[in-house]
Amino acid sequence: MDYDLTRLGSREFEHLTQALAIRVIGNGVSIFGDGRDGGREAVFHGRIAFPDPDPSGPWNGYGVLQSKFRLRPLGTKSDTTWFLSEIRRELRKWGDHISARAKSGKLPEYLVLATNVVLSSVADSGGIDRVEEYIKELVAKYNLPLRGWKVWHYDQIRTFLDLYPEVRQPYEALVTSGDVLAQVRNTLQLLDNQKPQAAVDATLSEDSDVVDGIFSTKTAKLLELHHELHDTPATATFFKTILGKAFKAQGASFESNPTDPFSITVKGQRWILKATQEKTRGDVFLSKLSETRRLREVQTSEECAKYVRSHLAGEMEKFDRIILLRSEERFRGFTYRLMEIPKNLLECAIEQVDATKFRKGRFTFFGDFEHPHTRTRLLTMRCDQSVEKIGVTIPTRYCIQHASWLVRPSFTTG
């Protein structure tokens, strides 16, 4: 969900980041009030449960939270330049041994920088990578003892606010319709304790290597909670939340990719997460298998085939599995299916790519591909130049079924 953080103002944004620090880092965070704080909105000491997971393990030492609020963001490029200058100004003060800050305070070993500006995730040239490299340069230039740092830019804070509604709800500017509905629901429950709750029936595939009974039960509870508040299917963001909590309950390793919110590592495997709402039960429609601006340059079927084959071959190397949460709205509820689109079938289709496979529409190239054994339709590929996406439609019979949940929300029961 999007939030207009500029409505908070500098002071409330600082308070918000302090509250997030306590929620994300832990209760050991010490908060500084208004006034001169020596470049610190909050500090923490010793071993903490953050970041987790992380290749280097949780932090253990003295850390500082700094909040950087821009009243009128102007756009990604301008905002990134502004944020870089703010970082330079702060780290230079710590690096200047005769400055009041360096003399009066201990130099941090860890740093969390929180800002309301948006940073681009484009590899190498995007704002996230530029900030990361710039901090490394300044740490070396000023010989600072920083051993680790994290940047909580707009999209990271947005994700935190989705995950921790108890942090955002005290701020009027961030209250969502879901928060209002939750309050209404709680009030109605006080008036009518006999109101029926959402009911969930779970079915677990016996040969699934992805989930177990603990996972299935945890997911059922989260879906039940979702449909106590909403009459629409769970979104891709909520899907990721479901998976994270369910895998942790199952005892499996689960790591998020900070540059791609729907790329995760589970049990050492790289997964791409997708969510789709279907109206037909025979096919799965994946609108974005890949996204690429160069698709606009393609003019002929020959060019399309050549580009798709080379581009998707590279994309296949970025992940091991595509896991999909497929939702269907029914008369008396919703059905969710945890499915997997087999990577080997996608690779099989890519091997078949040639100019004869594609036909040209107005802004789209279409291609049908055969199953290598049955010679029936394996999938249809759609190269949509208007939105710069390559999508596929694949029959459900070719997908791996891991689990399913039938949800009967309270508004359809009783």
C-alpha positions as CSV (number, residue, x, y, z in Angstrom):
1,M,0.0,0.0,0.0
2,D,1.2,3.5,-0.8
3,Y,1.6,6.2,2.0
4,D,2.0,9.9,1.6
5,L,4.9,10.3,4.1
6,T,5.3,14.0,3.2
7,R,2.0,14.7,5.1
8,L,3.7,13.8,8.3
9,G,6.2,16.6,8.4
10,S,9.8,16.4,9.6
11,R,9.0,16.0,13.4
12,E,6.3,13.3,13.0
13,F,8.5,11.4,10.4
14,E,11.3,11.4,12.9
15,H,8.9,9.9,15.5
16,L,7.7,7.3,13.0
17,T,11.2,6.1,12.3
18,Q,11.9,5.9,16.0
19,A,8.8,3.7,16.5
20,L,9.9,1.5,13.6
21,A,13.3,1.2,15.1
22,I,11.8,-0.1,18.3
23,R,9.6,-2.5,16.4
24,V,12.2,-3.8,13.9
25,I,15.4,-3.6,15.9
26,G,14.1,-4.2,19.4
27,N,13.1,-2.7,22.7
28,G,16.7,-2.0,23.5
29,V,16.6,1.1,21.3
30,S,17.0,4.4,23.2
31,I,15.1,7.3,21.8
32,F,16.2,10.9,21.8
33,G,13.7,13.7,22.2
34,D,13.6,17.1,20.5
35,G,16.7,19.2,20.6
36,R,20.3,18.8,19.7
37,D,20.9,15.1,19.4
38,G,24.4,14.9,17.9
39,G,23.0,13.4,14.7
40,R,21.1,10.7,16.5
41,E,17.3,10.1,16.6
42,A,17.9,6.8,18.4
43,V,20.8,4.6,19.5
44,F,21.3,0.9,20.4
45,H,24.0,-1.1,22.1
46,G,25.3,-4.7,22.1
47,R,23.8,-7.6,20.2
48,I,20.5,-7.1,18.5
49,A,18.2,-9.2,16.4
50,F,18.8,-7.1,13.3
51,P,19.4,-7.5,10.5
52,D,17.9,-11.0,10.2
53,P,18.6,-12.8,8.0
54,D,21.9,-11.3,6.9
55,P,25.1,-13.0,5.6
56,S,27.2,-11.3,8.3
57,G,24.7,-12.2,11.1
58,P,23.0,-9.8,13.5
59,W,24.7,-6.6,14.6
60,N,26.7,-6.4,17.8
61,G,27.9,-3.0,18.9
62,Y,27.0,0.6,19.1
63,G,24.5,1.8,16.4
64,V,22.7,5.0,15.5
65,L,19.4,5.8,13.7
66,Q,19.3,9.0,11.6
67,S,16.2,10.4,10.0
68,K,16.3,12.5,6.7
69,F,13.0,14.1,5.7
70,R,12.5,16.0,2.5
71,L,9.4,18.2,2.6
72,R,8.8,18.4,-1.2
73,P,10.3,15.4,-3.1
74,L,11.0,16.4,-6.7
75,G,11.6,13.0,-8.3
76,T,14.0,10.1,-8.1
77,K,17.1,11.7,-9.6
78,S,16.8,15.0,-7.7
79,D,15.9,13.2,-4.4
80,T,18.8,10.8,-4.7
81,T,21.2,13.8,-5.1
82,W,19.7,15.5,-2.1
83,F,20.0,12.3,0.0
84,L,23.6,11.8,-1.0
85,S,24.5,15.3,0.1
86,E,22.7,14.7,3.5
87,I,24.8,11.5,4.0
88,R,28.0,13.3,3.1
89,R,27.2,16.1,5.6
90,E,26.5,13.7,8.4
91,L,29.4,11.4,7.9
92,R,31.8,14.3,7.4
93,K,30.9,15.5,10.9
94,W,31.8,12.2,12.4
95,G,35.0,12.1,10.3
96,D,36.1,15.5,11.5
97,H,38.1,14.8,14.7
98,I,37.9,18.4,15.8
99,S,34.1,18.7,15.3
100,A,31.8,18.9,18.4
101,R,30.1,15.7,17.4
102,A,33.3,13.7,17.2
103,K,34.6,15.1,20.4
104,S,31.4,14.7,22.4
105,G,30.1,11.3,21.3
106,K,31.2,7.8,20.5
107,L,31.5,7.0,16.8
108,P,28.9,4.5,15.6
109,E,29.8,1.0,14.4
110,Y,26.4,0.6,12.8
111,L,24.1,3.1,11.1
112,V,20.4,3.1,10.0
113,L,19.5,6.0,7.6
114,A,15.8,6.5,7.2
115,T,14.3,8.8,4.5
116,N,11.0,9.5,2.9
117,V,12.4,9.8,-0.6
118,V,12.1,7.1,-3.2
119,L,15.4,5.4,-4.4
120,S,15.5,3.6,-7.7
121,S,16.3,-0.1,-7.6
122,V,17.9,-0.2,-11.1
123,A,21.1,-2.2,-10.9
124,D,24.3,-0.2,-10.6
125,S,22.9,3.1,-11.8
126,G,19.8,3.2,-9.4
127,G,19.6,5.3,-6.2
128,I,19.9,2.3,-3.9
129,D,23.2,1.1,-5.4
130,R,24.5,4.6,-5.6
131,V,23.8,5.3,-2.0
132,E,25.5,2.0,-1.0
133,E,28.6,2.7,-3.0
134,Y,28.8,6.3,-1.7
135,I,28.6,5.3,1.9
136,K,31.5,2.8,1.3
137,E,33.5,5.7,-0.2
138,L,32.8,8.0,2.7
139,V,33.6,5.4,5.3
140,A,37.0,4.9,3.7
141,K,37.6,8.6,3.1
142,Y,36.9,9.6,6.7
143,N,38.3,6.4,8.2
144,L,35.1,5.7,10.1
145,P,34.6,2.6,12.2
146,L,31.3,1.7,10.5
147,R,30.9,-2.0,10.1
148,G,27.4,-2.1,8.8
149,W,24.6,0.1,7.6
150,K,21.0,-0.1,6.3
151,V,19.0,2.5,4.3
152,W,15.3,2.6,5.0
153,H,14.1,4.5,1.9
154,Y,10.4,5.1,1.1
155,D,9.7,1.6,-0.3
156,Q,11.4,-0.1,2.7
157,I,9.4,2.1,5.1
158,R,6.2,1.4,3.1
159,T,6.8,-2.3,3.6
160,F,7.4,-1.9,7.3
161,L,4.1,0.0,7.6
162,D,2.3,-2.8,5.8
163,L,3.7,-5.4,8.1
164,Y,3.3,-3.4,11.4
165,P,0.0,-1.6,11.3
166,E,0.3,-0.9,15.1
167,V,3.1,1.5,14.2
168,R,1.3,3.5,11.5
169,Q,-2.1,3.7,13.1
170,P,-1.3,6.5,15.7
171,Y,-0.5,8.8,12.7
172,E,-3.7,10.2,11.2
173,A,-2.0,10.8,7.8
174,L,-1.2,7.1,7.5
175,V,-4.4,5.6,8.6
176,T,-5.8,3.3,5.8
177,S,-9.2,2.1,5.0
178,G,-8.2,-1.3,6.3
179,D,-7.4,0.3,9.7
180,V,-10.8,1.9,9.7
181,L,-12.5,-1.4,8.8
182,A,-10.5,-3.1,11.5
183,Q,-11.7,-0.7,14.1
184,V,-15.3,-1.1,12.9
185,R,-14.9,-4.9,13.0
186,N,-13.6,-4.7,16.6
187,T,-16.5,-2.5,17.6
188,L,-19.1,-4.8,16.0
189,Q,-17.5,-7.8,17.7
190,L,-18.0,-6.1,21.1
191,L,-21.7,-5.6,20.2
192,D,-22.2,-9.1,18.8
193,N,-19.8,-11.8,20.2
194,Q,-21.7,-14.4,18.4
195,K,-20.8,-13.1,14.9
196,P,-19.4,-16.0,12.8
197,Q,-15.7,-15.9,11.9
198,A,-14.1,-16.7,8.6
199,A,-13.8,-20.4,8.1
200,V,-10.9,-22.0,6.2
201,D,-10.5,-25.6,4.9
202,A,-6.9,-26.5,4.0
203,T,-5.7,-29.3,1.7
204,L,-2.1,-30.2,1.6
205,S,-0.5,-32.1,-1.3
206,E,1.2,-35.2,0.0
207,D,4.1,-35.0,-2.4
208,S,4.8,-31.3,-1.9
209,D,8.5,-30.5,-1.1
210,V,7.6,-26.9,-0.3
211,V,5.1,-26.9,2.5
212,D,4.1,-29.1,5.5
213,G,1.2,-29.2,7.9
214,I,2.6,-26.5,10.1
215,F,2.9,-24.2,7.0
216,S,-0.6,-25.1,5.9
217,T,-2.2,-24.3,9.3
218,K,-0.3,-21.0,9.7
219,T,-1.4,-19.9,6.2
220,A,-5.0,-20.8,7.0
221,K,-4.9,-18.6,10.0
222,L,-3.4,-15.7,8.1
223,L,-6.0,-16.0,5.3
224,E,-8.7,-16.2,7.9
225,L,-7.4,-12.9,9.4
226,H,-7.2,-11.3,6.0
227,H,-10.9,-12.1,5.2
228,E,-12.1,-10.9,8.6
229,L,-11.1,-7.5,7.3
230,H,-11.4,-7.7,3.5
231,D,-13.8,-9.0,0.9
232,T,-11.2,-9.1,-1.8
233,P,-8.4,-11.6,-2.5
234,A,-5.0,-11.3,-0.8
235,T,-2.5,-9.2,-2.7
236,A,1.1,-10.1,-3.8
237,T,2.5,-8.2,-0.9
238,F,0.3,-10.0,1.6
239,F,1.3,-13.3,-0.2
240,K,4.9,-12.6,0.7
241,T,3.9,-11.9,4.3
242,I,2.0,-15.2,4.4
243,L,5.0,-17.1,3.0
244,G,7.5,-15.5,5.4
245,K,5.5,-16.2,8.5
246,A,4.5,-19.7,7.4
247,F,8.0,-20.8,6.5
248,K,9.4,-19.5,9.8
249,A,6.7,-21.4,11.6
250,Q,7.7,-24.5,9.6
251,G,11.3,-23.9,10.6
252,A,12.6,-23.3,7.1
253,S,15.1,-20.6,6.2
254,F,13.6,-17.5,4.5
255,E,15.5,-14.5,3.2
256,S,14.1,-11.4,1.4
257,N,15.9,-9.7,-1.4
258,P,16.1,-6.0,-0.5
259,T,16.3,-4.9,-4.1
260,D,13.4,-7.0,-5.3
261,P,10.4,-7.4,-3.0
262,F,9.2,-10.5,-4.7
263,S,12.5,-12.4,-5.0
264,I,13.3,-14.5,-1.9
265,T,15.6,-17.4,-0.9
266,V,14.0,-20.4,0.7
267,K,16.0,-23.4,1.8
268,G,18.9,-22.2,-0.3
269,Q,16.8,-21.9,-3.5
270,R,16.0,-18.6,-5.3
271,W,12.3,-18.1,-5.7
272,I,10.2,-15.6,-7.6
273,L,6.9,-14.9,-6.0
274,K,3.7,-14.2,-8.1
275,A,0.1,-13.7,-7.3
276,T,-2.8,-13.9,-9.7
277,Q,-6.6,-13.6,-9.6
278,E,-8.2,-16.0,-12.1
279,K,-11.7,-16.1,-13.6
280,T,-11.2,-19.3,-15.5
281,R,-10.0,-22.6,-13.9
282,G,-8.3,-24.1,-16.8
283,D,-5.3,-21.7,-17.2
284,V,-2.9,-19.7,-15.1
285,F,-2.2,-16.2,-16.5
286,L,1.1,-14.7,-15.5
287,S,1.1,-11.2,-16.7
288,K,4.8,-10.5,-16.0
289,L,7.3,-13.3,-16.4
290,S,9.8,-10.6,-17.3
291,E,9.9,-6.9,-17.8
292,T,12.1,-5.2,-20.4
293,R,12.1,-1.8,-22.0
294,R,13.9,-3.1,-25.1
295,L,10.7,-4.9,-26.1
296,R,9.5,-1.5,-27.5
297,E,12.3,-1.6,-30.1
298,V,11.1,-4.9,-31.6
299,Q,9.4,-4.5,-35.0
300,T,9.1,-8.0,-36.6
301,S,8.4,-11.6,-35.6
302,E,12.1,-12.4,-36.4
303,E,13.3,-9.6,-34.1
304,C,10.9,-10.7,-31.4
305,A,12.0,-14.3,-31.5
306,K,15.7,-13.4,-31.4
307,Y,15.2,-11.0,-28.5
308,V,12.9,-13.2,-26.5
309,R,15.2,-16.2,-26.7
310,S,18.3,-14.3,-25.6
311,H,16.5,-12.3,-23.0
312,L,14.5,-15.0,-21.3
313,A,17.5,-17.4,-21.3
314,G,19.3,-14.9,-19.1
315,E,16.2,-14.4,-16.9
316,M,16.0,-18.1,-16.3
317,E,19.4,-18.0,-14.6
318,K,18.1,-15.6,-11.9
319,F,15.8,-18.0,-10.1
320,D,15.3,-21.7,-9.4
321,R,11.5,-21.8,-8.9
322,I,8.4,-19.7,-9.7
323,I,5.9,-20.0,-6.8
324,L,2.4,-18.7,-7.5
325,L,-0.6,-18.0,-5.2
326,R,-3.6,-18.3,-7.5
327,S,-6.9,-17.0,-6.1
328,E,-10.4,-17.5,-7.4
329,E,-13.5,-15.7,-6.1
330,R,-16.5,-18.0,-5.6
331,F,-20.1,-17.5,-4.7
332,R,-19.5,-18.3,-1.1
333,G,-15.9,-17.4,-0.6
334,F,-12.4,-17.7,-2.1
335,T,-10.1,-20.5,-3.2
336,Y,-6.3,-20.1,-2.9
337,R,-3.9,-22.5,-4.6
338,L,-0.2,-22.6,-3.9
339,M,1.2,-23.6,-7.2
340,E,4.5,-23.8,-9.1
341,I,5.2,-23.1,-12.7
342,P,7.9,-25.7,-13.7
343,K,11.0,-23.9,-14.8
344,N,11.9,-26.8,-17.1
345,L,8.7,-26.3,-19.1
346,L,9.5,-22.6,-19.5
347,E,13.0,-23.5,-20.7
348,C,11.5,-26.0,-23.1
349,A,9.3,-23.2,-24.6
350,I,12.3,-20.9,-25.0
351,E,14.2,-23.6,-26.9
352,Q,11.3,-23.6,-29.4
353,V,11.4,-19.9,-30.0
354,D,11.7,-18.9,-33.6
355,A,10.1,-16.4,-36.0
356,T,7.3,-18.9,-37.0
357,K,6.0,-19.0,-33.4
358,F,5.0,-15.3,-33.2
359,R,2.2,-13.4,-34.8
360,K,2.0,-9.6,-34.6
361,G,-0.9,-7.7,-33.0
362,R,-1.2,-3.9,-32.7
363,F,1.2,-3.6,-29.8
364,T,1.7,-7.3,-29.0
365,F,3.4,-10.4,-30.3
366,F,1.7,-13.7,-29.5
367,G,3.3,-17.2,-29.6
368,D,1.9,-20.7,-28.9
369,F,4.3,-23.4,-27.8
370,E,3.9,-27.2,-27.7
371,H,4.5,-29.7,-24.9
372,P,7.6,-31.7,-25.8
373,H,5.8,-35.1,-25.3
374,T,2.1,-34.6,-25.8
375,R,2.3,-32.1,-28.7
376,T,-0.6,-30.2,-27.1
377,R,-0.5,-26.5,-26.2
378,L,2.1,-26.0,-23.4
379,L,1.7,-22.3,-23.1
380,T,1.0,-19.0,-24.9
381,M,3.5,-16.2,-24.6
382,R,2.5,-12.6,-24.9
383,C,5.1,-9.9,-25.5
384,D,3.2,-6.7,-24.7
385,Q,5.1,-3.7,-25.9
386,S,2.6,-1.2,-24.4
387,V,3.6,-2.2,-20.9
388,E,7.0,-3.7,-21.7
389,K,6.2,-7.1,-20.2
390,I,6.5,-10.7,-21.3
391,G,3.7,-12.8,-19.9
392,V,2.6,-16.4,-20.3
393,T,-0.6,-18.4,-20.0
394,I,-0.2,-22.0,-19.0
395,P,-2.8,-24.8,-18.4
396,T,-3.1,-25.6,-14.7
397,R,-2.6,-29.3,-15.4
398,Y,1.1,-28.6,-16.2
399,C,1.6,-26.7,-12.9
400,I,2.7,-28.4,-9.6
401,Q,0.1,-28.2,-6.9
402,H,1.4,-27.7,-3.4
403,A,-1.6,-26.8,-1.3
404,S,-5.0,-25.2,-1.4
405,W,-7.3,-23.3,1.0
406,L,-11.0,-22.7,0.7
407,V,-12.0,-19.5,2.7
408,R,-15.6,-18.8,3.6
409,P,-15.5,-15.3,5.1
410,S,-17.9,-14.3,7.8
411,F,-19.9,-12.0,5.4
412,T,-20.9,-15.2,3.4
413,T,-21.6,-17.5,6.3
414,G,-24.3,-17.8,8.9
